[in-house]
Amino acid sequence: MRALLSALMVLLFAGSAMAGEEKEQEKGKDKQPVGQYVDVAPVAIPIIVDGQLINYVFVTLRLNLSSSVNMSQLRDKEPFFRDALVRTAFRQPFVLPTSYTQIDIKALKARMMAEAAKIAGAGAVTSVDVVGEPQPKRITGLPKPKGAPAPTRAPIP
């Protein structure tokens, strides 16, 4: 009976060790170790032109944290990060002059870094990443953006 229990324990430990090795191998494939972060739930970013709401673009953010911060405390502040993103998007929309189905990612990241410093403290958030592709609510039936290039016509033979 003891032999059976010993064998069972060895198998359990061997299985968990193999799983740990697989995770290390998968991590090596990405070449980026997973650090501390806070994922911000998807947020609808408004596309506002001349004071009129034209569209929404849904984005999901990941705030990468400094190794010296308490991750669980900052994860509890996720609703504050989301609220700050929506408020800053309404104050100064992330509209691209050429498209109402995309947003200015560089501006979003820069302004979210500034907002995150206010919420979490200076240096707590090291970078902001957009997870996946931003998804517009509507892709058709939108007005033509003012900065969009004029369509070219084929020459009439």
Helices and strands as residue ranges (DSSP letters): H 2-30, E 37-49, E 52-65, H 71-75, H 78-91, E 95-96, E 99-103, H 105-120, E 125-136
